[in-house]
Amino acid sequence: MFKSIRFACFALTALVLAAPAFAVGPIDGEVGLVWWQTDFDRSTDIEDVSIDAGAPGFRGELWFASKVGVRAETFSSDLGDLNEEDAEYLSADVMFRLFGVTDNNFLALGLGWSDMDFTESGVLPVLVETSGPRATLEARIGVASMVQIFGHYTLMPELDDYDNAAGDVFAELEGQEYQVGVAWKVAPFMDLRAGYRSQTLEFTRQMAAATDYSGEVDSTGFLLGLGFNF
């Protein structure tokens, strides 16, 4: 959790400091706090774990001249009931609008970087850290003057391998995420949002002294958020 908070502070500060570099027109931004009511599932060839793991998340974004944007997000799953470190999902993206009718109606492509931590407790508990590139397709549709439907799909096709002290290698790491929801502008500077988010990570654990096995970590659940616009 502390890593997520540090990342959120760093990322949101970077967003603000980045504004002059992209200042080719009007700048719109938002920072927000989200509660993600997560169902955490870890399934491998030798174990299945499923718990409620709701935790807060943070997000921030800036759009420059309604053409190019930067965004940073951090989410986590609280694994205190398993006596494990939280699963954490951090990301940063540069977004390019491919098509847009208005600020509330557009299609965008994003390229960025993900950093994720999760525990794999099969044969021997290991905190796995991995990162890698990501590609995102995002759409927003304004259905009323104060209501907007949003959604995105992200693919992380090649995340870094991870080696532990016992000589095991976590390889073939890849992930995906998606999020859909609705945002309601309750004031000129504030919106409420509700939606559903899913984060999936697949891996193969190549054992130094045992048979290899594969696994998957899923964090899915509804989210509620409050955002402040500027």
Disulfide bonds with the S-S distance in Angstrom:
none
